[in-house]
């Protein structure tokens, strides 16, 4: 366990954190990357879909991007590490199912746009509903060790209320 120390070099009110603390929090950078990427995803997907004039063309482009980033990069990285073999069956099936769920989600977003949805309300609904589904599934896969805090359910209600507000107050015209 490390103790945060203040240092004159850290500036007023800033803690000089140990390397272990910095390493443990490094994942936040990747969360920010996902927020920025997925936050821009819907707007650019909608624009590309309307420019292409066909939702299947947009889905094909998404698939090509997934292939380039999700297949080529890992193959190169795993090859460089000498780890391109030794996949276990359970991990292979579960990770492939996760990839299929992501692709189905992309297709659903594309079709939501095709049937009249706009990114300004489709994406908040998707990103408001997805955490609820994620928490519910994660609790089934990894049951909580302690009683669930009732504030979790308050959060579910707030997200649902927010989704309703997005739909009710969506831009028109």
C-alpha positions in Angstrom: 0.0 0.0 0.0 1.4 3.3 -1.0 0.9 6.6 0.7 0.5 9.7 -1.4 3.0 12.4 -0.6 3.0 16.0 -1.4 6.0 17.4 -3.1 6.9 21.0 -4.0 7.5 19.9 -7.5 3.9 18.5 -7.7 2.4 21.9 -7.3 0.0 23.1 -4.7 -2.7 20.6 -3.8 -1.3 17.9 -6.0 -0.2 14.6 -4.7 3.0 12.9 -5.8 1.8 9.4 -6.5 3.8 6.2 -6.5 4.5 4.3 -9.7 2.1 1.6 -8.6 -0.7 4.1 -8.2 0.0 5.6 -11.6 0.1 2.1 -13.2 -3.2 1.0 -11.5 -5.0 4.1 -12.9 -3.5 3.8 -16.4 -6.7 2.2 -17.6 -8.5 5.6 -17.3 -6.7 6.8 -20.4 -8.2 3.9 -22.4 -11.7 4.7 -21.0 -11.2 8.3 -22.2 -10.3 6.9 -25.6 -13.4 4.7 -25.7 -15.6 7.7 -24.6 -14.2 9.9 -27.4 -14.3 7.2 -30.0 -17.8 5.9 -29.2 -19.0 9.4 -28.6 -18.1 10.4 -32.1 -19.2 7.0 -33.6 -22.9 7.7 -34.0 -22.5 11.1 -35.6 -19.9 9.9 -38.1 -21.8 6.6 -38.8 -25.0 8.6 -39.6 -23.1 11.0 -41.8 -21.4 8.2 -43.7 -24.6 6.3 -44.0 -26.4 9.2 -45.5 -23.5 10.0 -47.8 -23.4 6.4 -49.0 -27.1 6.2 -49.4 -27.4 2.6 -48.2 -27.2 1.2 -44.6 -25.6 -2.0 -45.8 -22.7 0.0 -47.4 -22.2 1.7 -44.0 -22.2 -1.6 -42.2 -19.7 -3.0 -44.7 -17.4 0.0 -44.0 -17.8 -0.6 -40.2 -16.8 -4.3 -40.9 -13.8 -3.3 -42.8 -12.7 -0.9 -40.0 -13.3 -3.7 -37.4 -11.2 -6.1 -39.6 -8.3 -3.7 -39.9 -8.2 -2.7 -36.3 -9.7 -5.8 -34.7 -7.9 -8.5 -36.8 -4.8 -7.1 -38.5 -3.4 -5.3 -35.4 -3.8 -8.2 -33.0 -2.4 -10.7 -35.5 0.7 -8.5 -35.9 1.0 -7.9 -32.1 0.5 -11.6 -31.2 2.9 -12.7 -33.9 5.5 -10.4 -32.6 5.0 -11.9 -29.1 5.0 -15.4 -30.4 1.5 -15.9 -28.9 -0.6 -16.5 -32.1 -1.5 -20.0 -30.9 -2.9 -21.6 -27.7 -6.4 -20.2 -27.7 -8.7 -22.1 -25.3 -12.1 -23.1 -26.5 -14.2 -21.2 -23.8 -12.3 -18.0 -24.3 -12.5 -18.3 -28.1 -16.2 -18.8 -28.0 -17.0 -16.1 -25.4 -14.8 -13.5 -27.1 -16.2 -14.3 -30.5 -19.8 -13.9 -29.1 -18.7 -10.5 -27.6 -17.5 -9.5 -31.1 -20.7 -10.6 -32.7 -22.7 -8.7 -30.1 -20.7 -5.6 -31.0 -21.4 -6.1 -34.7 -25.1 -6.7 -34.1 -25.1 -3.4 -32.0 -23.5 -1.5 -34.9 -26.1 -3.0 -37.3 -28.9 -2.0 -35.0 -27.6 1.6 -34.8 -27.4 1.7 -38.6 -30.9 0.5 -39.0 -32.1 2.9 -36.3 -30.7 5.7 -38.4 -32.2 4.2 -41.6 -35.7 4.1 -40.0 -35.6 7.7 -39.0 -33.5 7.9 -35.9 -31.0 10.8 -35.5 -27.7 10.5 -33.7 -28.7 13.2 -31.3 -31.2 10.9 -29.6 -30.3 7.4 -30.9 -26.8 7.5 -29.3 -27.8 8.8 -25.9 -30.5 6.1 -25.7 -28.0 3.4 -26.7 -25.3 4.6 -24.3 -27.9 5.1 -21.6 -29.4 1.7 -21.9 -26.1 -0.2 -22.5 -24.7 0.3 -19.0 -27.9 -1.0 -17.4 -27.7 -4.2 -19.6 -24.0 -4.4 -18.8 -24.4 -4.2 -15.1 -27.3 -6.8 -15.1 -25.3 -9.3 -17.2 -22.1 -8.7 -15.2 -24.0 -9.3 -12.0 -25.3 -12.6 -13.4 -21.8 -13.7 -14.6 -20.0 -12.4 -11.4 -22.6 -12.3 -8.6 -22.0 -9.6 -6.1 -20.3 -10.7 -2.8 -22.3 -8.2 -0.8 -25.8 -6.8 -0.8 -26.5 -4.5 -3.7 -26.6 -0.9 -2.8 -30.1 0.5 -3.4 -28.6 3.5 -5.1 -27.9 1.2 -8.0 -31.6 1.0 -8.7 -31.9 4.7 -8.3 -29.2 5.0 -11.0 -31.2 2.7 -13.2 -34.3 4.9 -12.7 -32.3 8.1 -13.5 -30.9 6.6 -16.7 -34.4 5.5 -17.7 -35.8 9.0 -16.9 -32.9 10.5 -18.9 -33.7 8.3 -21.9 -37.4 9.3 -21.7 -36.3 13.0 -21.5 -34.1 12.5 -24.6 -37.0 11.1 -26.5 -39.5 13.7 -25.3 -37.3 16.7 -25.8 -35.5 15.5 -29.0 -35.0 18.1 -31.6 -37.7 18.2 -34.3 -37.9 19.7 -37.7 
